[in-house]
Amino acid sequence: PTFDMDSTRALLDELMGKDRNLLPNEKPKKNLHFTDPEVCKYFLCGFCPNELFTNTKSDLGPCLKMHDATCREEFKKYPDKQRFPFEDEFVEYLERLVSELDKRIKRGHERLDHQNDLPQVPLSEENKEKVDSLTERISSLVKQMEDLGEEGKVEESQALMQQVDQLKFERELLLRSGEVRSITQQEKRMKVCDICGAFLVIGDTDKRTASHLEGKQHQGYLKIRSALDEYQSKEIDRAKEKEPQPTKEKDYTREKEISKESERERARDRSSSRRTISRERERERDRDRERDRDRDHRERTRERSRDQSKERRLSNRSSLGSSRRSRSRSRSRDRRSSRLDEDKKKDLSNKKRKDRDEEEGLIRDSD
């Protein structure tokens, strides 16, 4: 009889306590919490994949953490489970297992693709003779059918037609015998299970097929794929719940908001157009004021240039007269200085002459 180990263990824990297997000298273990590191988080989310494939080709090895049914119940009843990453890690691990399995299934299909290229068994000489004989009989009967039809013997013609159909069926069976593979080749034809990746014999007995479907490997991967489908459906439901559900009142409110928003948009457009026209007028007035300022500036500039030219002409005239007077003064100074130089020269020559006369007079007196 089949029984659930988890339910049995939970029942024993409830009746005898978790420490029922401890020796008298052993201390009882502390109460576990689902957040403790020694608790298997995959077991909390539903099942531990390491327990699914024990003693099979897909054996994942023993789980090194504790599978506590009480912790799993506490985790299921916890109101804010989403703040723990346990489910995401569990789904990620299952997706990794399924991804590796799908790669093996793909390689298995590639290995079995050569089955379509197996050679056909040719017809034997005996079958060839039978096919030729049947073809001649069919042609003869068809000719007789045509003759009976022309004579108006419909019933006899239909009886011959039934014989022709039977002969054609026999000939078809003989021709197909060349397309059927040998018994040895038929036994070697395999297929890949799309659930667990195991190789199955095509046309195998129902007992062996049922044994495969009930096996640990097939049931384990079927459980993993079902868990992933269930998780994806839950995610879709959560996403739909988060989406706001439209109602008539909300739609009416939304329409009113859209109408108000469009009215505000039109008001902003009108205000913007008025501001644009006002700015254009202001720019036009600024341009007029700028032209007036430029014209006044040019006129003042021309007046200043005329005044400056007059002042230059007057200054040139005054400088010309002063230069003439300065030249006449310089010539008179030159004449006076030249006369003074001549007088000095005369005085000097007179003095020299007088000194020479005195020297000569002294010399005469000494003689």
The 8 nearest C-alpha neighbors of each residue, nearest first, counted from 0:
[[1, 2, 3, 4, 7, 6, 213, 5],
 [2, 0, 3, 4, 7, 6, 5, 213],
 [1, 3, 4, 0, 7, 6, 5, 8],
 [4, 2, 6, 5, 7, 1, 8, 9],
 [3, 5, 7, 6, 8, 2, 9, 1],
 [6, 4, 8, 7, 3, 9, 68, 10],
 [7, 5, 9, 8, 3, 4, 10, 68],
 [8, 6, 10, 4, 9, 5, 11, 3],
 [7, 9, 5, 11, 10, 6, 4, 12],
 [10, 8, 12, 6, 7, 11, 5, 13],
 [9, 11, 7, 13, 8, 12, 6, 14],
 [10, 12, 14, 8, 13, 9, 15, 7],
 [13, 11, 16, 17, 9, 10, 15, 14],
 [12, 14, 10, 11, 16, 15, 9, 17],
 [15, 13, 11, 12, 16, 10, 9, 17],
 [16, 14, 12, 11, 19, 13, 17, 18],
 [15, 17, 12, 18, 19, 13, 14, 11],
 [16, 18, 12, 19, 15, 13, 20, 11],
 [19, 17, 16, 21, 20, 27, 28, 15],
 [18, 20, 17, 16, 21, 15, 12, 11],
 [19, 21, 18, 22, 17, 16, 15, 23],
 [22, 20, 18, 19, 25, 23, 27, 26],
 [21, 23, 25, 24, 20, 26, 19, 18],
 [24, 22, 25, 21, 26, 20, 27, 19],
 [23, 25, 22, 26, 21, 27, 20, 18],
 [26, 24, 22, 23, 21, 27, 28, 18],
 [25, 27, 28, 24, 21, 23, 22, 18],
 [28, 26, 18, 25, 29, 21, 17, 30],
 [29, 27, 26, 30, 18, 31, 17, 25],
 [28, 30, 31, 27, 26, 32, 18, 17],
 [29, 31, 28, 32, 27, 17, 70, 69],
 [32, 30, 29, 33, 35, 70, 38, 67],
 [33, 31, 34, 35, 70, 30, 38, 73],
 [32, 34, 70, 35, 38, 74, 31, 71],
 [33, 35, 32, 36, 38, 40, 31, 37],
 [34, 36, 32, 33, 37, 38, 31, 39],
 [37, 35, 38, 34, 39, 33, 64, 40],
 [36, 38, 64, 35, 65, 39, 63, 34],
 [39, 37, 65, 36, 64, 35, 40, 33],
 [40, 38, 64, 42, 65, 41, 66, 37],
 [39, 41, 43, 42, 85, 38, 44, 89],
 [42, 40, 47, 44, 43, 89, 39, 46],
 [43, 41, 46, 47, 45, 40, 44, 39],
 [42, 44, 71, 40, 41, 45, 74, 39],
 [45, 43, 41, 42, 86, 46, 40, 89],
 [46, 44, 42, 43, 41, 47, 71, 226],
 [47, 45, 42, 41, 48, 44, 43, 50],
 [46, 48, 42, 41, 49, 50, 45, 51],
 [49, 47, 51, 50, 46, 52, 59, 41],
 [48, 50, 59, 47, 51, 62, 61, 60],
 [49, 51, 48, 47, 52, 53, 61, 62],
 [52, 50, 219, 48, 49, 53, 215, 47],
 [53, 51, 58, 55, 57, 216, 50, 215],
 [52, 54, 58, 55, 50, 51, 49, 60],
 [55, 53, 58, 52, 56, 57, 215, 60],
 [56, 54, 58, 57, 52, 53, 216, 215],
 [55, 57, 58, 54, 52, 216, 53, 59],
 [56, 58, 55, 52, 59, 216, 53, 54],
 [57, 59, 52, 53, 55, 60, 56, 54],
 [60, 58, 49, 57, 52, 61, 53, 48],
 [59, 61, 58, 49, 62, 53, 50, 52],
 [62, 60, 49, 63, 59, 50, 53, 58],
 [63, 61, 64, 49, 60, 50, 65, 47],
 [62, 64, 61, 65, 39, 37, 60, 38],
 [65, 63, 39, 37, 38, 62, 66, 36],
 [64, 66, 38, 39, 67, 37, 63, 62],
 [67, 65, 39, 42, 38, 68, 64, 43],
 [66, 68, 70, 69, 65, 71, 38, 42],
 [67, 69, 71, 70, 72, 9, 66, 5],
 [70, 68, 72, 71, 67, 73, 9, 31],
 [71, 69, 33, 73, 67, 72, 68, 32],
 [72, 70, 43, 68, 74, 69, 73, 75],
 [71, 73, 75, 69, 74, 70, 76, 68],
 [74, 72, 70, 76, 71, 75, 77, 69],
 [73, 75, 71, 77, 72, 76, 70, 33],
 [76, 74, 72, 73, 77, 71, 80, 43],
 [77, 75, 73, 74, 78, 72, 80, 71],
 [76, 78, 74, 75, 79, 80, 73, 72],
 [79, 77, 80, 76, 75, 74, 81, 73],
 [80, 78, 81, 77, 82, 83, 76, 74],
 [79, 81, 82, 83, 77, 78, 74, 75],
 [82, 80, 83, 79, 84, 86, 85, 78],
 [81, 83, 80, 79, 84, 85, 78, 86],
 [82, 84, 81, 85, 80, 86, 79, 87],
 [85, 83, 87, 86, 88, 82, 81, 80],
 [84, 86, 88, 87, 83, 40, 89, 44],
 [87, 85, 89, 88, 84, 44, 90, 83],
 [88, 86, 90, 84, 89, 85, 91, 92],
 [87, 89, 91, 85, 86, 90, 92, 84],
 [90, 88, 86, 92, 87, 91, 41, 85],
 [91, 89, 93, 87, 92, 88, 94, 86],
 [90, 92, 88, 94, 89, 93, 87, 95],
 [93, 91, 95, 89, 90, 94, 88, 96],
 [94, 92, 90, 96, 95, 91, 97, 89],
 [95, 93, 97, 91, 96, 92, 98, 90],
 [94, 96, 98, 92, 93, 97, 91, 99],
 [97, 95, 93, 99, 94, 98, 100, 92],
 [98, 96, 100, 94, 99, 95, 101, 93],
 [97, 99, 95, 101, 100, 96, 94, 102],
 [98, 100, 102, 96, 97, 101, 95, 103],
 [99, 101, 97, 103, 102, 98, 96, 104],
 [102, 100, 104, 98, 103, 99, 97, 105],
 [101, 103, 105, 99, 100, 104, 106, 98],
 [104, 102, 100, 106, 101, 105, 107, 99],
 [105, 103, 101, 107, 196, 102, 106, 100],
 [104, 106, 102, 108, 107, 103, 101, 109],
 [105, 107, 109, 103, 104, 108, 110, 102],
 [108, 106, 104, 110, 105, 109, 103, 111],
 [107, 109, 111, 105, 110, 106, 112, 104],
 [108, 110, 106, 112, 107, 111, 105, 113],
 [111, 109, 107, 108, 112, 106, 113, 105],
 [112, 110, 108, 113, 109, 114, 107, 189],
 [111, 113, 109, 114, 110, 108, 115, 116],
 [114, 112, 115, 116, 111, 110, 117, 109],
 [115, 113, 116, 112, 117, 111, 188, 189],
 [114, 116, 113, 117, 112, 111, 118, 188],
 [115, 117, 114, 113, 118, 112, 119, 111],
 [118, 116, 114, 115, 119, 113, 180, 184],
 [119, 117, 116, 120, 180, 115, 178, 121],
 [118, 120, 178, 180, 121, 177, 117, 179],
 [119, 121, 177, 180, 178, 122, 118, 179],
 [122, 120, 177, 119, 123, 178, 176, 118],
 [123, 121, 177, 126, 127, 124, 120, 176],
 [122, 124, 126, 125, 127, 121, 177, 128],
 [125, 123, 127, 126, 128, 122, 129, 121],
 [124, 126, 128, 123, 127, 129, 122, 130],
 [127, 125, 129, 123, 128, 124, 130, 122],
 [126, 128, 124, 130, 125, 129, 123, 131],
 [129, 127, 131, 125, 126, 130, 132, 124],
 [128, 130, 126, 132, 127, 131, 133, 125],
 [129, 131, 127, 133, 128, 132, 170, 126],
 [130, 132, 134, 128, 129, 133, 127, 135],
 [133, 131, 129, 135, 134, 130, 128, 136],
 [132, 134, 136, 130, 135, 131, 137, 129],
 [133, 135, 131, 137, 132, 136, 130, 138],
 [136, 134, 138, 132, 137, 133, 139, 131],
 [135, 137, 139, 133, 138, 134, 140, 132],
 [136, 138, 134, 140, 135, 139, 163, 133],
 [139, 137, 141, 135, 136, 140, 134, 142],
 [140, 138, 136, 142, 137, 141, 135, 143],
 [141, 139, 143, 137, 142, 138, 144, 136],
 [140, 142, 144, 138, 143, 139, 137, 145],
 [143, 141, 145, 139, 140, 144, 138, 146],
 [142, 144, 140, 146, 145, 141, 147, 139],
 [145, 143, 156, 141, 147, 142, 146, 148],
 [144, 146, 148, 142, 143, 147, 149, 141],
 [145, 147, 143, 149, 148, 144, 150, 142],
 [148, 146, 150, 152, 144, 149, 145, 156],
 [147, 149, 145, 151, 150, 146, 152, 153],
 [150, 148, 146, 147, 151, 145, 152, 144],
 [149, 151, 147, 148, 152, 146, 153, 145],
 [152, 150, 148, 149, 153, 147, 146, 156],
 [153, 151, 147, 150, 148, 155, 154, 156],
 [152, 154, 156, 155, 151, 148, 157, 147],
 [155, 153, 157, 156, 152, 158, 159, 151],
 [156, 154, 158, 157, 153, 152, 159, 147],
 [157, 155, 144, 153, 159, 154, 158, 147],
 [156, 158, 160, 154, 159, 155, 153, 161],
 [159, 157, 155, 161, 160, 156, 154, 162],
 [158, 160, 162, 156, 157, 161, 163, 144],
 [161, 159, 157, 163, 158, 162, 164, 156],
 [160, 162, 164, 158, 163, 159, 165, 157],
 [163, 161, 159, 165, 160, 164, 166, 158],
 [162, 164, 160, 166, 161, 165, 137, 167],
 [165, 163, 167, 161, 162, 166, 168, 160],
 [164, 166, 162, 168, 163, 167, 161, 169],
 [167, 165, 169, 163, 168, 164, 170, 162],
 [166, 168, 170, 164, 165, 169, 171, 163],
 [167, 169, 171, 165, 166, 170, 164, 172],
 [170, 168, 166, 172, 171, 167, 165, 173],
 [169, 171, 167, 173, 172, 168, 130, 166],
 [172, 170, 174, 168, 173, 169, 175, 167],
 [173, 171, 175, 169, 170, 174, 168, 176],
 [172, 174, 170, 176, 171, 175, 169, 126],
 [175, 173, 171, 176, 172, 177, 170, 178],
 [176, 174, 178, 172, 177, 173, 171, 179],
 [175, 177, 173, 179, 174, 178, 172, 122],
 [178, 176, 121, 120, 175, 122, 179, 174],
 [177, 179, 175, 176, 119, 180, 120, 174],
 [180, 178, 176, 177, 175, 181, 119, 120],
 [181, 179, 119, 184, 120, 185, 178, 182],
 [180, 182, 184, 183, 185, 179, 120, 119],
 [181, 183, 185, 184, 186, 180, 187, 179],
 [184, 182, 186, 185, 181, 187, 180, 188],
 [185, 183, 187, 181, 186, 182, 180, 188],
 [184, 186, 182, 183, 187, 188, 181, 180],
 [185, 187, 183, 184, 188, 182, 200, 201],
 [188, 186, 184, 185, 189, 183, 200, 201],
 [189, 187, 185, 186, 201, 200, 184, 114],
 [190, 188, 200, 201, 199, 187, 198, 191],
 [189, 191, 199, 198, 200, 201, 192, 188],
 [192, 190, 198, 196, 197, 199, 193, 107],
 [191, 193, 196, 197, 194, 195, 198, 190],
 [192, 194, 196, 195, 191, 104, 197, 101],
 [195, 193, 192, 196, 221, 220, 217, 224],
 [194, 196, 217, 197, 220, 192, 193, 216],
 [195, 197, 192, 104, 191, 193, 194, 198],
 [198, 196, 192, 195, 191, 199, 193, 104],
 [199, 197, 191, 190, 192, 189, 196, 200],
 [198, 200, 190, 189, 191, 201, 197, 192],
 [201, 199, 189, 203, 202, 188, 190, 198],
 [200, 202, 189, 203, 188, 199, 190, 186],
 [203, 201, 200, 204, 186, 205, 188, 199],
 [202, 204, 200, 201, 205, 207, 208, 199],
 [205, 203, 206, 207, 208, 202, 209, 200],
 [204, 206, 208, 207, 209, 203, 210, 202],
 [205, 207, 209, 204, 208, 210, 203, 211],
 [206, 208, 210, 209, 204, 205, 211, 203],
 [207, 209, 205, 211, 210, 206, 204, 212],
 [208, 210, 212, 206, 211, 207, 205, 213],
 [211, 209, 207, 213, 208, 212, 214, 206],
 [210, 212, 214, 208, 209, 213, 207, 217],
 [213, 211, 209, 210, 214, 217, 208, 218],
 [214, 212, 210, 211, 209, 218, 215, 217],
 [213, 215, 211, 217, 212, 216, 218, 210],
 [216, 214, 218, 217, 219, 52, 51, 213],
 [215, 217, 219, 218, 214, 52, 220, 195],
 [216, 218, 195, 219, 220, 214, 215, 212],
 [219, 217, 221, 215, 216, 220, 214, 222],
 [220, 218, 216, 222, 51, 221, 217, 215],
 [221, 219, 223, 222, 217, 218, 195, 224],
 [220, 222, 218, 224, 219, 223, 217, 225],
 [221, 223, 225, 219, 220, 224, 218, 226],
 [224, 222, 220, 226, 221, 225, 227, 219],
 [223, 225, 227, 221, 226, 222, 220, 228],
 [224, 226, 228, 222, 227, 223, 221, 229],
 [227, 225, 229, 223, 224, 228, 222, 230],
 [228, 226, 230, 224, 229, 225, 231, 223],
 [229, 227, 225, 231, 230, 226, 232, 224],
 [228, 230, 226, 232, 227, 231, 225, 233],
 [229, 231, 233, 227, 232, 228, 226, 234],
 [232, 230, 234, 228, 233, 229, 227, 235],
 [233, 231, 235, 229, 234, 230, 228, 236],
 [234, 232, 236, 230, 231, 235, 237, 229],
 [233, 235, 231, 237, 232, 236, 238, 230],
 [234, 236, 232, 238, 233, 237, 239, 231],
 [237, 235, 233, 239, 238, 234, 240, 232],
 [238, 236, 240, 234, 239, 235, 233, 241],
 [237, 239, 235, 241, 236, 240, 234, 242],
 [240, 238, 236, 242, 237, 241, 235, 243],
 [241, 239, 237, 238, 242, 236, 243, 244],
 [240, 242, 238, 239, 237, 243, 236, 244],
 [241, 243, 239, 240, 244, 238, 237, 245],
 [244, 242, 245, 241, 240, 239, 246, 238],
 [243, 245, 242, 246, 240, 241, 239, 249],
 [246, 244, 243, 249, 250, 247, 248, 242],
 [247, 245, 249, 248, 250, 244, 251, 243],
 [248, 246, 250, 249, 251, 245, 252, 253],
 [247, 249, 251, 250, 246, 252, 245, 253],
 [248, 250, 252, 246, 247, 251, 253, 245],
 [249, 251, 253, 247, 248, 252, 246, 254],
 [252, 250, 254, 248, 253, 249, 247, 255],
 [253, 251, 249, 255, 254, 250, 248, 256],
 [252, 254, 250, 256, 251, 255, 249, 257],
 [255, 253, 257, 251, 256, 252, 258, 250],
 [256, 254, 258, 252, 257, 253, 259, 251],
 [255, 257, 253, 259, 254, 258, 260, 252],
 [256, 258, 260, 254, 255, 259, 261, 253],
 [259, 257, 255, 261, 260, 256, 254, 262],
 [260, 258, 262, 256, 261, 257, 255, 263],
 [259, 261, 257, 263, 258, 262, 256, 264],
 [260, 262, 264, 258, 263, 259, 257, 265],
 [263, 261, 259, 265, 264, 260, 258, 266],
 [264, 262, 266, 260, 261, 265, 267, 259],
 [263, 265, 261, 267, 262, 266, 260, 268],
 [266, 264, 268, 262, 267, 263, 261, 269],
 [267, 265, 263, 269, 268, 264, 270, 262],
 [268, 266, 264, 270, 265, 269, 271, 263],
 [267, 269, 265, 271, 266, 270, 272, 264],
 [270, 268, 272, 266, 271, 267, 265, 273],
 [271, 269, 267, 273, 272, 268, 266, 274],
 [270, 272, 268, 274, 269, 273, 267, 275],
 [271, 273, 275, 269, 274, 270, 268, 276],
 [274, 272, 270, 276, 275, 271, 277, 269],
 [275, 273, 277, 271, 272, 276, 278, 270],
 [274, 276, 272, 278, 273, 277, 271, 279],
 [277, 275, 279, 273, 278, 274, 272, 280],
 [278, 276, 274, 280, 279, 275, 281, 273],
 [277, 279, 281, 275, 276, 280, 274, 282],
 [280, 278, 276, 282, 277, 281, 275, 283],
 [281, 279, 283, 277, 282, 278, 276, 284],
 [280, 282, 278, 284, 283, 279, 277, 285],
 [281, 283, 285, 279, 280, 284, 278, 286],
 [284, 282, 280, 286, 285, 281, 279, 287],
 [285, 283, 287, 281, 286, 282, 288, 280],
 [286, 284, 282, 288, 283, 287, 289, 281],
 [285, 287, 289, 283, 284, 288, 282, 290],
 [288, 286, 284, 290, 289, 285, 291, 283],
 [289, 287, 291, 285, 290, 286, 292, 284],
 [288, 290, 286, 292, 287, 291, 285, 293],
 [289, 291, 293, 287, 288, 292, 294, 286],
 [292, 290, 288, 294, 289, 293, 295, 287],
 [291, 293, 289, 295, 290, 294, 296, 288],
 [294, 292, 296, 290, 291, 295, 297, 289],
 [293, 295, 291, 297, 296, 292, 290, 298],
 [296, 294, 298, 292, 297, 293, 299, 291],
 [295, 297, 293, 299, 294, 298, 292, 300],
 [298, 296, 300, 294, 295, 299, 293, 301],
 [297, 299, 301, 295, 300, 296, 302, 294],
 [300, 298, 302, 296, 301, 297, 303, 295],
 [299, 301, 297, 303, 298, 302, 296, 304],
 [300, 302, 304, 298, 299, 303, 297, 305],
 [303, 301, 299, 305, 304, 300, 306, 298],
 [304, 302, 306, 300, 305, 301, 307, 299],
 [303, 305, 301, 307, 302, 306, 300, 308],
 [306, 304, 308, 302, 307, 303, 301, 309],
 [307, 305, 303, 309, 308, 304, 302, 310],
 [306, 308, 310, 304, 309, 305, 303, 311],
 [307, 309, 311, 305, 310, 306, 304, 312],
 [310, 308, 306, 312, 311, 307, 313, 305],
 [309, 311, 307, 313, 308, 312, 314, 306],
 [310, 312, 314, 308, 309, 313, 315, 307],
 [313, 311, 315, 309, 314, 310, 316, 308],
 [314, 312, 316, 310, 315, 311, 309, 317],
 [313, 315, 311, 317, 316, 312, 318, 310],
 [316, 314, 312, 318, 313, 317, 311, 319],
 [315, 317, 319, 313, 314, 318, 312, 320],
 [318, 316, 314, 320, 319, 315, 321, 313],
 [317, 319, 321, 315, 316, 320, 314, 322],
 [318, 320, 316, 322, 317, 321, 315, 323],
 [321, 319, 323, 317, 322, 318, 324, 316],
 [322, 320, 324, 318, 323, 319, 325, 317],
 [321, 323, 325, 319, 320, 324, 318, 326],
 [322, 324, 326, 320, 321, 325, 319, 327],
 [325, 323, 321, 327, 326, 322, 328, 320],
 [324, 326, 322, 328, 323, 327, 321, 329],
 [325, 327, 329, 323, 324, 328, 322, 330],
 [328, 326, 330, 324, 329, 325, 331, 323],
 [329, 327, 325, 331, 330, 326, 332, 324],
 [328, 330, 326, 332, 327, 331, 325, 333],
 [331, 329, 333, 327, 332, 328, 326, 334],
 [332, 330, 334, 328, 333, 329, 335, 327],
 [333, 331, 329, 335, 330, 334, 336, 328],
 [332, 334, 330, 336, 331, 335, 337, 329],
 [335, 333, 331, 337, 332, 336, 330, 338],
 [336, 334, 332, 338, 337, 333, 339, 331],
 [335, 337, 339, 333, 334, 338, 332, 340],
 [336, 338, 340, 334, 335, 339, 333, 341],
 [339, 337, 341, 335, 340, 336, 342, 334],
 [340, 338, 342, 336, 341, 337, 343, 335],
 [339, 341, 337, 343, 338, 342, 344, 336],
 [340, 342, 344, 338, 339, 343, 345, 337],
 [343, 341, 339, 345, 344, 340, 346, 338],
 [344, 342, 340, 346, 345, 341, 347, 339],
 [343, 345, 341, 347, 342, 346, 348, 340],
 [346, 344, 342, 348, 347, 343, 349, 341],
 [347, 345, 349, 343, 348, 344, 350, 342],
 [346, 348, 350, 344, 345, 349, 343, 351],
 [347, 349, 351, 345, 350, 346, 344, 352],
 [350, 348, 352, 346, 351, 347, 353, 345],
 [349, 351, 353, 347, 352, 348, 346, 354],
 [352, 350, 348, 354, 353, 349, 355, 347],
 [353, 351, 349, 355, 350, 354, 348, 356],
 [352, 354, 350, 356, 355, 351, 349, 357],
 [355, 353, 351, 357, 352, 356, 350, 358],
 [354, 356, 352, 358, 353, 357, 351, 359],
 [357, 355, 353, 359, 358, 354, 360, 352],
 [358, 356, 360, 354, 359, 355, 353, 361],
 [359, 357, 355, 361, 360, 356, 354, 362],
 [358, 360, 356, 362, 357, 361, 355, 363],
 [361, 359, 357, 363, 362, 358, 356, 364],
 [362, 360, 364, 358, 363, 359, 365, 357],
 [361, 363, 359, 365, 360, 364, 358, 366],
 [362, 364, 360, 366, 361, 365, 359, 358],
 [363, 365, 361, 362, 366, 360, 359, 358],
 [364, 366, 362, 363, 361, 360, 359, 358],
 [365, 363, 364, 362, 361, 360, 359, 358]]
